[in-house]
Amino acid sequence: MKVALTGTPGVGKTCASSLVGTIEVVSVHELAEKCHAVVGFDEERDTVEVDIDTLADAVSRIEGDVMLEGHLSHLLGVEQAIVLRCSPTVLRQRLAAKGWSDAKVRENVEAEAIDVILIEAIEAVTRVCEIDTSSMRVEDVARAIEEILSGESEKYPVGHVDWSQEVFDWF
């Protein structure tokens, strides 16, 4: 089975996936470079441009169970998506601490606030779960991922994470 571990940059995908031991983890970023799916660089947004079709083709050739870690992973023909979520306020702090530009922080905080990755995942994948990482230790996030992988997905239904009140408080 191919599982996507996805979410807005900064929600904890890379850290949590490094602690998951029950399935092989593949970095989508590394795979994109390896299969020559990186087709450019968007200077304005400070991000690489990826050919999703080339990347999806590479994923289709992977055999066995694998968890694809990266914010594009839900677009790559997977059977299940685990969407990590994070409070926009906490996410802003995390991204700023990484030294990201104000524009890049704002773009990603806004994407999280309006559920961009979650909506994309729901549209692309039949089985979707979500985990709120805002106040979780990375070990606990990894444990939640392991629970989902072992079949306990009902603990993490789509729709239980809601940032609307937090966003309304901004105004």
ABEGO torsion letter per residue (X at the ends): XBBBBBEBBGAGAAAAAAABAABBBBBAAAAAAAAGABAEBBAAAGBBBBBAAAAAAAAAABBEBBBBBEAAAAAAGBABBBBBBBBAAAAAAAAAAAGBBAAAAAAAAAAAAAGAAAAAAAAABABBBBBBAAABBAAAAAAAAAAAAAGAAAABBBGABBAAAAAAAAX
